[in-house]
Amino acid sequence: MEDFLKDDERWRVVIGASFGLGKTSFVKYLANKLANLYNVSEDSYLPIVIELSELEDIRNYFIHDQENLDSLLSKIIENESRSVLLIFDGLDEYKGEIKDLFSHITELHDKYKKVKL
């Protein structure tokens, strides 16, 4: 994961494994680790964890204070000028169309170059 975050060319990675092998535990560990580093190091990533299991459309998902993902990323990057790591958990449980999800996250990356997924 550290190599991925340092690589300027790669912007997304998928971690796959069978049910029960610790993907969600890893997500929680990674988010906690990055959140603790965020206040210490300027080149660290702000982690945002998105649980996909309850979603039907990522575009209409409100993250914080009635803001969708696009709006929230805009404010973070504009005001903080920091990098963001979006961590999607439960891809296999997403209720919407996977191709639409991947299309939207590609749009977000194209719009916000400081975003990795």
Order of alpha helices (4+ residues) and beta strands (2+ residues): alpha-alpha-beta-beta-beta-alpha-beta-alpha-beta
